[in-house]
Amino acid sequence: MFELSGKVAVVTGASSGLGADAARAYAEQGAKVALLARREEKLHDVVAEINKTRKHAIAVQCDVSDENSVKAAVEKVLAQYHTIDILLNNAGIAIPGSVESLTAEQWDLAMNTNVKGAFLMSKYIVPIMKEQKYGKIVNIASVNAVLGDKAPAMVRHVYNTSKSAVVGLTIGMAASLAQFGITVNALGPALFESEMTENTLFKHEQFLNMYNSICPASRPGKRGELNGPILFLSSDASSYVNGQLLLVDGGISIV
């Protein structure tokens, strides 16, 4: 049910962490994968690793907040693979700070990456999916789309806002695109081990102890634990799942 042979997947923010893990997971299930990131050179190791296993992947430079860059990236994917079946909008940035401390530039950077990026990628890929009457779009939101934080180390007001907007975009797209054979869903990870968090949140021992004491799983998410939910929402196993936010959070949202 999770098999993706013959499918083409596009992954943004694929140079490291959860995006790179997802690209590997897609390839393992038989998909051809286009890995997108602002710095193409950072993609080459992951692409080489995938291609070494007789799978197929390409690296494509793309700044998801820039429309011309997105358009050129999609054209490059089509030139190589001729179609796109799966879009994983994973590119994102988490800027700490409250409304009092954030600058307008920081606000715009986060909103442009997290929300505008998903919008632009969808803008240029949805028509392809419509034409073939099939598509799977998975947007990476966050548990912080529905939960706030009191702890000073975790106050991220623009992150809350942008990830809530991603959920709203997911719902709107899901309602109007289902008639074309396209499903749109979102994933809401809680704290996960990744390159983005290892030098920030994972450096705060007091915060980690607090997180572990609150979370029913008593730990953060591990690398690879998001792959199953991503594959579920990207495959025909989720053919009747649409417009949903699936929280992958060790249960922290229920306490």
C-alpha positions as CSV (number, residue, x, y, z in Angstrom):
1,M,0.0,0.0,0.0
2,F,3.0,2.3,0.5
3,E,4.7,1.3,-2.7
4,L,5.5,4.3,-5.0
5,S,7.1,2.7,-8.1
6,G,6.5,4.9,-11.2
7,K,5.8,8.0,-9.1
8,V,7.8,11.2,-9.1
9,A,8.2,13.0,-5.8
10,V,9.4,16.6,-5.2
11,V,10.8,17.4,-1.7
12,T,11.6,20.9,-0.7
13,G,14.1,21.6,2.1
14,A,15.7,18.3,1.2
15,S,19.4,19.0,1.9
16,S,19.4,17.7,5.4
17,G,17.3,16.5,8.4
18,L,13.7,15.5,7.9
19,G,13.6,16.5,4.3
20,A,16.6,14.3,3.4
21,D,15.2,11.4,5.4
22,A,11.9,11.7,3.5
23,A,13.7,11.8,0.1
24,R,15.4,8.6,1.0
25,A,12.1,7.0,2.2
26,Y,10.4,7.9,-1.1
27,A,13.3,6.4,-3.1
28,E,13.2,3.2,-1.0
29,Q,9.5,2.8,-2.0
30,G,10.4,3.1,-5.7
31,A,9.7,6.8,-6.4
32,K,12.0,9.0,-8.5
33,V,12.9,11.9,-6.3
34,A,13.7,15.6,-7.0
35,L,15.4,17.1,-4.0
36,L,15.1,20.9,-3.8
37,A,17.0,23.4,-1.7
38,R,18.4,26.9,-1.9
39,R,22.0,25.6,-2.0
40,E,22.1,22.8,-4.6
41,E,25.6,21.7,-3.5
42,K,24.2,20.6,-0.2
43,L,22.0,18.1,-2.0
44,H,24.7,16.2,-3.8
45,D,25.6,13.8,-1.0
46,V,22.0,12.7,-0.5
47,V,21.4,12.4,-4.2
48,A,24.6,10.3,-4.7
49,E,23.6,8.1,-1.7
50,I,20.1,7.4,-3.3
51,N,21.5,6.8,-6.8
52,K,24.1,4.4,-5.4
53,T,21.2,2.1,-4.5
54,R,20.0,2.0,-8.1
55,K,17.2,4.4,-7.3
56,H,16.9,7.7,-9.1
57,A,17.2,11.2,-7.7
58,I,18.2,14.7,-8.9
59,A,19.3,17.8,-7.2
60,V,17.5,21.1,-8.1
61,Q,18.4,24.6,-6.8
62,C,15.3,26.3,-5.6
63,D,14.4,29.2,-3.3
64,V,10.8,28.4,-2.4
65,S,10.1,32.1,-1.5
66,D,11.1,33.3,-5.0
67,E,8.5,32.7,-7.7
68,N,11.0,32.7,-10.6
69,S,13.1,30.2,-8.8
70,V,10.2,27.9,-8.1
71,K,9.0,28.1,-11.7
72,A,12.5,27.2,-13.0
73,A,12.8,24.3,-10.5
74,V,9.5,22.8,-11.6
75,E,10.5,23.1,-15.2
76,K,13.8,21.3,-14.5
77,V,11.9,18.5,-12.7
78,L,9.5,18.1,-15.7
79,A,12.4,18.1,-18.2
80,Q,13.9,15.1,-16.3
81,Y,10.8,13.2,-15.2
82,H,7.9,14.6,-17.3
83,T,5.4,14.6,-14.5
84,I,5.1,15.2,-10.7
85,D,2.9,12.9,-8.6
86,I,3.9,13.9,-5.0
87,L,4.8,17.2,-3.5
88,L,6.3,17.4,0.0
89,N,6.4,21.0,1.2
90,N,9.0,20.6,3.8
91,A,11.1,23.7,3.5
92,G,10.8,25.8,6.7
93,I,12.4,28.0,9.2
94,A,11.8,28.4,13.0
95,I,12.7,31.8,14.2
96,P,12.5,32.3,18.0
97,G,10.9,35.3,19.6
98,S,7.7,37.0,20.7
99,V,5.8,39.8,18.9
100,E,7.7,42.3,21.0
101,S,11.1,41.0,20.0
102,L,10.7,39.9,16.4
103,T,11.7,42.3,13.7
104,A,9.6,42.9,10.6
105,E,12.3,41.3,8.6
106,Q,12.3,38.1,10.7
107,W,8.5,38.0,10.4
108,D,8.6,38.3,6.6
109,L,11.4,35.7,6.3
110,A,9.5,33.1,8.2
111,M,6.2,33.8,6.5
112,N,7.8,33.8,3.0
113,T,9.6,30.5,3.6
114,N,6.9,28.6,5.5
115,V,3.7,29.8,3.9
116,K,4.6,31.6,0.6
117,G,6.9,28.7,-0.2
118,A,4.1,26.1,0.1
119,F,1.8,28.4,-1.9
120,L,4.3,28.9,-4.8
121,M,5.3,25.2,-5.0
122,S,1.6,24.3,-5.1
123,K,0.8,27.0,-7.6
124,Y,3.1,25.5,-10.2
125,I,2.6,21.8,-9.4
126,V,-1.2,21.6,-9.0
127,P,-1.9,22.2,-12.7
128,I,0.3,19.2,-13.5
129,M,-1.6,17.1,-11.0
130,K,-4.9,18.3,-12.3
131,E,-4.0,17.4,-15.9
132,Q,-3.2,13.8,-14.8
133,K,-6.1,13.7,-12.3
134,Y,-3.8,12.5,-9.6
135,G,-1.7,14.0,-6.9
136,K,-0.5,13.9,-3.3
137,I,0.4,17.0,-1.5
138,V,1.8,16.8,2.0
139,N,2.5,20.0,3.9
140,I,4.8,20.0,6.9
141,A,3.1,22.1,9.5
142,S,3.9,21.6,13.3
143,V,2.3,20.8,16.5
144,N,2.9,24.5,17.2
145,A,0.1,25.2,14.7
146,V,-2.3,24.2,17.5
147,L,-0.2,24.6,20.6
148,G,1.6,27.5,22.1
149,D,4.5,27.6,24.5
150,K,5.0,29.4,27.8
151,A,8.7,28.5,28.3
152,P,10.9,31.4,27.1
153,A,13.1,29.1,25.1
154,M,10.1,28.0,23.1
155,V,8.3,31.2,22.4
156,R,8.1,31.4,18.6
157,H,5.1,33.6,17.6
158,V,5.8,33.8,13.9
159,Y,6.4,30.0,13.8
160,N,3.0,29.5,15.4
161,T,1.4,31.9,12.9
162,S,3.1,30.5,9.8
163,K,2.4,26.8,10.7
164,S,-1.3,27.6,11.4
165,A,-1.4,29.3,8.0
166,V,0.0,26.1,6.5
167,V,-2.9,24.2,8.0
168,G,-5.4,26.7,6.7
169,L,-3.9,26.4,3.2
170,T,-4.1,22.6,3.5
171,I,-7.8,22.7,4.3
172,G,-8.6,25.1,1.5
173,M,-6.7,23.3,-1.1
174,A,-8.0,19.9,0.0
175,A,-11.6,21.0,-0.3
176,S,-11.3,22.3,-3.9
177,L,-8.8,19.9,-5.4
178,A,-10.3,16.5,-4.3
179,Q,-12.5,16.6,-7.4
180,F,-9.4,16.4,-9.5
181,G,-8.0,13.3,-7.7
182,I,-5.6,15.3,-5.6
183,T,-5.4,14.9,-1.8
184,V,-3.8,17.6,0.4
185,N,-2.9,16.8,4.0
186,A,-0.5,18.2,6.7
187,L,1.8,16.7,9.2
188,G,2.3,18.3,12.6
189,P,5.6,17.1,14.1
190,A,6.5,18.0,17.7
191,L,10.1,18.2,18.7
192,F,12.3,16.0,16.5
193,E,16.0,15.3,16.2
194,S,17.2,17.2,13.2
195,E,20.0,19.5,12.1
196,M,17.7,22.5,12.8
197,T,17.1,21.5,16.4
198,E,20.4,19.9,17.5
199,N,22.1,23.3,17.9
200,T,19.1,25.1,19.3
201,L,16.4,23.3,21.4
202,F,18.6,20.3,22.1
203,K,21.1,22.6,23.7
204,H,18.6,23.6,26.4
205,E,18.9,20.8,29.0
206,Q,16.2,22.4,31.2
207,F,13.8,22.6,28.3
208,L,14.5,19.0,27.2
209,N,13.8,17.8,30.7
210,M,10.6,19.7,30.8
211,Y,9.5,18.4,27.4
212,N,10.3,14.8,28.4
213,S,8.3,15.2,31.6
214,I,5.2,16.5,29.8
215,C,5.3,14.3,26.6
216,P,3.6,10.9,27.1
217,A,6.4,9.3,25.1
218,S,8.9,10.9,27.5
219,R,11.3,11.8,24.6
220,P,11.5,13.8,21.4
221,G,10.9,12.2,18.0
222,K,13.8,10.3,16.4
223,R,15.1,10.6,12.9
224,G,13.0,8.4,10.6
225,E,9.9,8.4,12.8
226,L,8.2,10.9,10.5
227,N,8.9,8.7,7.4
228,G,5.9,6.4,8.0
229,P,3.3,9.2,8.3
230,I,4.8,10.9,5.2
231,L,4.6,7.7,3.1
232,F,1.1,7.1,4.3
233,L,-0.1,10.5,3.2
234,S,1.9,10.3,0.0
235,S,0.6,6.9,-1.1
236,D,-2.6,5.2,-2.1
237,A,-2.9,3.9,1.5
238,S,-4.4,7.4,2.3
239,S,-6.7,7.6,-0.8
240,Y,-9.7,8.7,1.4
241,V,-7.8,10.9,3.7
242,N,-8.0,14.6,2.8
243,G,-7.6,18.0,4.5
244,Q,-6.3,16.5,7.7
245,L,-3.6,17.6,10.2
246,L,-1.9,14.4,11.5
247,L,0.0,15.3,14.6
248,V,3.2,13.2,15.0
249,D,4.0,14.4,18.5
250,G,4.4,11.5,21.0
251,G,1.1,12.5,22.5
252,I,2.1,15.9,23.8
253,S,-1.0,17.5,22.3
254,I,-3.3,15.5,24.5
255,V,-1.9,16.4,27.9
